[in-house]
């Protein structure tokens, strides 16, 4: 199988796990992930955040690690990519109003290519007319009103679950990354087969 090219859209304070874990897992199975942020270049850093539920009425937010971008936003050509992924956290709230980000998402929607979104990432999709209309989509529960108002069908998956509606793959948040990435890999046509472990000759230690 030839590896696919995935474009990841992030912003300052996007969710740390949803960047690092997704990127490294896709690289591990042979796909290439280019991670971009509006008005940032390859080699620039963004600050990430870590969200958790600790008994309060809403999630807490803590500083995450710095993430070094590997692609210059201005050089992105959406037609060169097989799928787009929008990480969650706080980043989507502000990158969604960028018309260049909207144009990128519109390309994947109109070309019927895989679109992956997790947590607040759906806010970016909602900013582009028609992307979630009539589609089943999961997201952090606080995004439910936005999904419904955009004509989407909000799916309240388990925190560790994911939702697949054709080429649109979504999940509630980082606890669902495993299920989410399994569905993303299916959408990319990636098949992982488990076989017997081949052991080499035993070496005797003197």
Protein Blocks (a to p, Z undefined) as FASTA:
>chain_A
ZZddddddddehiafklmmmmmmmmmmnopacddddehiaehiacdddddddehiabdcd
ddddddddfbdfklpcfklpcbdcddehjllmmmmmpmklmmmmmmmmmnopacddehjl
mmmmmmpghklgopacdddfklmmmmmmnopacddddfkbccdehjaccdfblmlmmmmm
mmmmmmnopacdddddddddddddZZ
